[in-house]
């Protein structure tokens, strides 16, 4: 198991960095808290995210494809309100990275 950065630096990304990335940030914060993961979550737009460093990037699938390989964990979602699905995706990604059992 590899060591998970503490706190994780997480970016929530949408096309223009307004409403949807903020809604996603709140959902990600809630899920990470439930998982017991300490993180600093920042909402941003695609253009800004390109120049930022992160451990985890979460956003709509159409926006996250270009971030593959730029962060250890990149999660593309389709439903911003599906917290159970988000929890499942983050858990699987963290397990794959060796950050959770």
N, C-alpha and C positions, 0 to 999 in steps of 0.2 A: 504494500500500500504506500503510495507516495504522500507526501505531506501537502495538505491543502493550505494555500495561503490564508493568513488570518490578518485582517479581514479580507474576504474576497472583494475584488473590484469588479462590479457588475455594471454593464451598460444595457439599458433598455432602449431599443432603436426603432424609430418609425421614419417615414419618408421626410417629414418636415419638423419632427421633434416637438410637436405640440401635444394635443390631447391624448392620442393613443399611447405614446411613449410614457406619459405620466400615469395613465391608467395601468399600463403594464408594470411600471415601477412599483405601484402600490401592491399589485398582485404578487410580484416577485418578492417584495419585502415580506409579505405575509407568509408566503410559502417557505422562504428561507428561515424565517423565525420558527415556523412549525418544525422544520427539519433540524433546528438547532445550529444553523450555519450563520456565523457572524459575517456581515457584508456591508459594503458601502455601495449603494445602488444609485446610479445617475441616469436620468432620462436625457436622451439626445437625438439628434437627427443623423441620417446616414452620412452626410458630408462631414460633419464634425467627428463622428465615430471613427472614420477612416484614419484620423491622425491621433487617436487616443489609444492608450494601453489599457487592457482589461484582462481579467482571468476568465470572465464569462460574458458572452454577448447573447441577449435574448431579443427577438423581434419577429416580425412577420417573415415567413419563409422567403418571400420575394426580395426582402432586404438583407437577409442573413447569408444568402449564398455567397456573396462576395467577401464575407468575413471568415469563411472556412480557412483554417490554418493561421489566422491572425490572433486567435485566443485559444487557450486549451479547450474551452467548452463553448460551442456555438449552438444555440437552440432556436429553431424556427417554429413558430406557432401559427395556428390558424384562427383560434378563438381566444381573444384576450380575457374573456370572463370565465374560461374553463380552468379553475384553479387546481382541480384534481388532475387534469391532463398536464398542466404545467408542473405540478409536483412530481408526477410520474416521469416526465421528460428530464427534469433536473436531477432527480434521483438516479435515473439510468445513466445520464451523462457523467455525474459525479462518480458513480461506481465504475464506469468505464475508465475514468481518469485515475482511479485509485484513491479518490478523496472521501469515499464512504464505503462502508461494508454492505 
